[in-house]
Amino acid sequence: MAIYSHKEKERVTATTTTTSSQTVSGKMGIPCANPSCFFCIMKEPESSVRRVGIKNCFTEIPLTDDQEHVLVLSGLFNIAMTQPDDPEFPSLGIFPCMASLINRAITDKDWLLKHQNVYIPYYAAHVIGSYTMNKVEFAEKAVESGVIAPLMELLRGKLTWVEQRVAVRALGHLASYERTFEAVADYEQELVELAMKLASTCLDMVFVKFVGVNDEKARLKYHGDLLTRGIGGMEMENRKAEEWASQLQCWCLHLLNCFAYKDRAINLICRQEFLKDLCQMWGGLVNHSSPAGVGLIRILCYHKPGRKSIAESKEVVESLCNLSRSSDDWQYMGIDCLLLLLRDQDTRYKVMETAILFLVDLVELRSLGGRSSVGEAITRTLLLDYNQTMSKLKNNKFAQRSLEETWVLKLDKKRRERMMSTEKVEERKVLVSLIKQQGNQRCWLGEVEEAIVKYSEALDLCPSRLRKERIVLYSNRAQCHLLLGHPDSAIRDTTRALSLSTPPNSHRKSLWRRSQAYDMKGLAKESLMDCIMFINGCINSETKKRVKVPYFAARMISKQMEATWLFSAVRSKISSTQHKKGQGLDDEDEGGNEEQDEMIRTMMENKIFKSGLSTIREEPLIGKGESKRKLERGKPRNKAVVPLST
């Protein structure tokens, strides 16, 4: 095998999997002298000869020590990413090869630290995960090839968080199939506990081990290369590390979902400490396609022991209530969870006093998350056993009033309005408009409390079918509550306005007002979501090519993005501690993993891992399906207050 200089090796690494070793060597003026060269075999035109050669390569790679193995793994990684359903490599023994390479990396540290072999376990686990992503028959081959045991070793933290990320991804794919689940479930207790711990601690770990390390030379260089392909510097590395940390957490939750869905390990997952952590896990803008913590909470709510544990956690119930009144993509999941808790007689009255104060504002929702008549489902659940519920709420007058208000709005008022003629409705519409104008006048004169009285009077008179008029009344009354510094009342009214809007959560002024109210309460995530939806509304309403984003909204976005940053909690912990940066968190989050720390120290002492590593290809920096919440910049407006609707 020819030995290449460092620059030559960089050029080799940058080639794609379709580039043969002969071609690369030809560019360098060096002929390929290896009869078992993987890239040469891939160029073999005769299919049967190529297949035999590939099969032999998969057998020999784990048994030999060759500095070009990392190039082969890089090529296999790219093929698996782009062609995960192609049966050729799975049928020729790629899974035993990958499993053996992971085992070798774990057991032979001298080999791991030689050449660029440190990249190999990452690629091997990634290849397993890619090929088992869509095809159950590939997953069965992987299990038969013994991939679970080495993946478990990676998940235990024998290497680093980067390898844990791809290990939990692969295990999650294997656990999601009926035919391979039991093989994964052989490790049920340990696997569930590892996934729970990793989901709870991975953000702290990634920050302490990588993002919070401001000295570029003190970072593991191969982590940076895998994250950004060696381009973009520390800022790009940090962005990508944030994305990977979120994925690591969400894949841990997906693995737990596989067990919870089958009513397995429910008691383990429902530990109160973990449930508190769970309600704070949010994919956010970095990983917007995953429901993260609320997805697992909803699955737990389908099981009686899960509902019991969740109902006993005040933090989880409050988190679900806040989600139900947000414009988050997973709002419907928060509502689902609360309805499941309220329909169970064993948990109904444990959560009723809290849940009713939030759900009462959503009873006029029409559709949400692809479901129709959401408000009707909420109404039926709240009014179930009405007299008994009112009796149970006798010590909470506000909750009683909320339930009574729902009864009046959805039953009594609708019954009366069925008898109302079209002419009567029009008369009411004119009268409501006059009272609304009086309210607007009071508000402009600074008589805010009197304006609230007028808007309330108009709402009492306004027929339920006049949804547009009621949206404006609720939204204007919310603005008055904001001016008086009453964020809870403002959130209630804006939520009602947004529930009446078509589609839901689309009334721009209400979104901005609720964003302000959530900001006053310190609920940064909810404020951020509303503000983004408000800006999207501004962008979509602009007919001109030059989009203008209001300055006050841009400031709010900046503030809440900082507050909801994935690593904000761990950064606060570190800044408040008296210890040296990361010292206390390392012991807590890693559980004293001395073996892993020793390996990292060895890497840092070895010059090859500090500088001069060649660029290793990873998946594209822009993944499938960009975020639905794109923010565009434009000239700011100077107004800081949205005027009253007319």
C-alpha positions, 0 to 999 in steps of 0.5 A: 500500500502506498504511503501518502503525504499529509496533503495527498491524504487530504485530497484523497479524503475529499474524493467521493465514493465513486472515485476509485483509488486508481483515479486518485493515485493517477492524479498523484502520479502513483499507481494503485498497487493494492489488488484488494483496493475497495475503490478499484473493486467498485469500478469493476464492470462485471457485477459478479466479480465486483460483488465477490470483491466487495464481500472480501473487502468487508471480511478483510477490513476489520482484520487489517491495519491500513491507513486507507480504511478511513477513506473506505468508511467515508465512502460507505458513509456517503453511499449509505446516506444517499442510497439507504434502501440499496440492498447490495452492501447489506447482502454482502456483509456490511453489518458484520464489518461495521460491528467488528470495526466498532468492537476493535475501536473500543478494545484496541486503543492503540489502533483507534489512535493510529492514522485517522482510525478515530473517525471509523467508529462514528462512520460505522455506527452511522452506516448501520443507522442509515441502512436500518432506517427504512427497511425491516429486512436490513434491520433483521440482518443487522441484528443477526450480525451482532450490531447491538452489543457494540452499539451498546458499548458506544451508548455507554460512553466508551468513546465520546458524545459524537459516537453516542449520537449515532449509536442511539440513532441506530438503536432507535431504528432497530427498536422501531420495528416489531421484528427486531424490537425484542433483540433490543429489549434484551437490554431493556433496563440498562438501555432505558436508563442510559437513554434517560440519563443521556437525554437529561445530560447531553446538552450539559455534556456537549457544552462542557466538552465542546461548545463551551471550550473557547480555545480551538486548540483544546477541542478534539479536532476530529469532532470539529471535522465531523461537524463542519467538514473542516470549514467555517471555523468555531462559529459554524462548529458551535452551530452544528454542535447545537444541532447535533446535541438536539438530535442526540436528545431527540433520538434518545427520546425516540428510543424511549418512545419505542419502549413506552409505546409497547407499554414497556419500562413505563415505571422507569420512564415515569420517575418524577425527576426525569418527567421534570427534565422531560417537560423542558426538552424542546427541539426548538428552531434547531430541530423543529421536526421533532416533538421532543419531550412532549412526544414522549409525554403524550405516549405516556398519557395513553397508559394509565401508570403514565397518566398517574405519574404525570398528573402528580407532577405539577411542573409537567402539567403546567408545561402542557398547559402553556404549550396548549396556549402557544403557537408551537407546532406541537400545540395539539399534543399539549391539548391531547395530553390534557384531554387524556388526563381529564378523561381519566376519572383517576387523574381528572380532578388532580389536574382540573383546577389547573387545566381548565384555566387554560383549556377554556380559552380554546373551546372555539378552536375549529381545526388544529394539527390536522384535526377538526372540531378540536374546540368541541372535543375540549368542551365535551371533556370539560363539561363531562360530569358538570355538576360533580366537577363544579362541586369538586371545584368549590374551593376554586371560584375562578376555576368554577367561573371558567367552567360556568363560562364555558357552559354559557358560551357553548350551550346556553348562548348557542341555544338562544342564538339558534332562535335569532333571526338574520335581522336581529343578528345584523342589529346586534352587529351594528350595536356591537360596532358602536360599543367597540368604537366607544371602547377604542375612544376610551382607550385612546383617551387613556381610560383603559379600565373603562375601555375594558368594560366597553369591550366586555359589554360588546362581547356579551352582546356579540353573536357567536357566529360573528367570529371576526368581530369577536377576534377584534374585541378580544384582541383590543381588550388584551391590549388594554390588559397589557397597558395595565400590566396584567399579562395573564388576562392578556394571554387569555384574551389573545388566545381566544382571538387566535382560536377564532382566527382562520387558520388558528393562530393567524391574527397578527396583532393578537400574536404580537400582544400575546408575545409581549404578555408571555415576555412579561411572565418570563415564558421565553419559548412561548413568546418566541413562537408567537413573535415568529408567527407574527413576523411570518404574518408580516412577511406574507402580507407584504406585496412588495419585494422588499420585506419589512420586519418591524423593529420591535419584533426583531428586538423581541426575537433577539431577546428570546432567541438568547433566552431559549438557546439550547445551552442557556441553562448549562451556561447559567449553571457554569457562570454561577458556580465557584468552581473552574469552568466545567469542573463540577458538571464533568463529574455530574454529567459524565458520572465519573467516566474515567475511561472516556476521559483518559481516552480524550486526554490521550487524544489531546496529547497526540498531535494528530488530533490537535492539528493537521487532520484532513477534512472528513465529509459529513451530511449536508449542513442544510438538511432536508426540509428547512425550518418552516419559521424562516426569518427575513430581515428588512428595514425596521419600523419605529413603532413599538406598539400595535394600534387597536383594531378597528 
